Amino acid sequence: MHAQGETGAVLDVDTGAIVANWRELARRHGAAAAAVVKADAYGHGAAAIAPALARAGCATFFVAQVAEALALRAVLPEARIAVLNGPAGPQVAACRAAGLVPVLSSLGQLALWREAGGGIAFLHADTGMNRLGLADAEMARLAGEPALLAGVEVALLMTHLVASEEPADPANALQRERFARLRALFPAWKTSLANSSGIFLGADFASDLARPGAALYGINPTPGHANPMRAAARLTAPVLQLRDIRPGESVGYNATWRAGRHTRIATVGIGYADGWPRVLGNTGHALFDGHVLPLVGRVSMDLTTYDATGVPGLAEGSRVTLVGEGVAAETVALWAGTNAYEVLTRLGPRVARCHR
Ligand SMILES: *Cc1c(COP(=O)(O)O)cnc(C)c1O
């Protein structure tokens, strides 16, 4: 599956699993689903993933930035591509030329779009995140002054949930109610509410278009319960050198790990320059053929060292699994003090993406 002989890290991506996840999410939502492919499809390679999703029937794609959307347009000539962060003033013309849909988050952004000629846009209303989105007062003003919307076709009114992965959090119901009040001001508009985890909050959180990201890539949208999604990727890196060290010898920068016994060290070709968190020093493990290789010493820029003592079959050139079956992105995230989203989106351009 992966490129044998690669001297660096490889992310093997199962495009079919991502397409299957998208279908399953749309089925569970009971209405249409878009695909969120920002940050290079959460590190999985948007240029390969998005066309496969489009062929499967996905009609709307979300990215964060105009530059991401312009790159996506080259591989998605027909689809609706929406820009979550909206355009800054100088980008409006490029947005229009590429037929992008801006997600407008303020009356100022709405005015920019209207004055540039209007047309299709999405509106983002804030219901509690206090990050992006029109405030209640701005929405009320919009309802009272239709001229603010002259020439603008609002194809979707959206909001974003703050704690959808925690079904018991009262914020979910509060946001749903706040959103219901806003949509009542504009009953003709289509709406978009749920992200990945929001889809699993039940029928009350359904809307015209769900916006899953993480779950497409196999991140568990229901933490604490079995993962309903298919695994979509495996991160491997090659053993560049095996060395046997004596008790008392240290490994890596600043000698933060010292052998208590005769130890075989596997030096693996991935480091923090690839997005492999430096904070993982002396924490967690890799897998080879079902065997656990504890990470020892510091993670350095291009290399990470593992204790491979007594692991049968491991040779120079073997590839160890860093994320994949038996070592989920969520597990690595726990070790690194972050979430699976960050583990995947940090993987840098030096990590080869192989799609099948
Ligand atoms: C990133 C993002 C999503 C996707 O969220 P997931 O939790 O990855 O499904 C949906 N909507 C907005 C506004 C986002 O920023």
The ligand as an ORCA input file, in Angstrom:
! r2SCAN-3c Opt
* xyz 0 1
  C     -13.926     23.151     10.788
  C     -15.379     23.477     10.739
  C     -16.325     22.461     10.541
  C     -15.980     20.988     10.559
  O     -15.915     20.570     11.909
  P     -15.585     19.040     12.297
  O     -15.650     19.038     13.782
  O     -14.209     18.775     11.786
  O     -16.599     18.196     11.649
  C     -17.654     22.836     10.356
  N     -18.017     24.141     10.419
  C     -17.144     25.139     10.643
  C     -17.614     26.540     10.730
  C     -15.795     24.839     10.834
  O     -14.921     25.833     11.088
*
